[in-house]
């Protein structure tokens, strides 16, 4: 009887130790435009400042957990988790680890999506994206 108590106590202790060391995986972090504000009306070049929390910005090339780089998607939407972010005039990669840029856009209304992706350009999905709308005059 005493032995089984000891075993139970050990199992419980092991369980708590394990839970403590391995908190459940959750989608941590967020990305956001520091500039421009959602709904902004802008004249001329659009200055964009890209922010991230819970992840580290790192130039592309190497797969390192907890790191990645920004992408801006013009008039599109976030890229599904695990998919490689396309590269064309609509999908801009900031593979040097840049956190700010200037966009030259014709007058009109745009949606800008900020998408964080890993060193191999594989998207972290909608959880690590933000979409805003702006008007360029
Ligand atoms: Cu990329």
Boltz pocket constraint, residues with backbone or C-beta under 6 A from the ligand:
constraints:
  - pocket:
      binder: B
      contacts: [[A, 60], [A, 69], [A, 70], [A, 71], [A, 85], [A, 93], [A, 94], [A, 95], [A, 117], [A, 118], [A, 120], [A, 121]]
      max_distance: 6.0
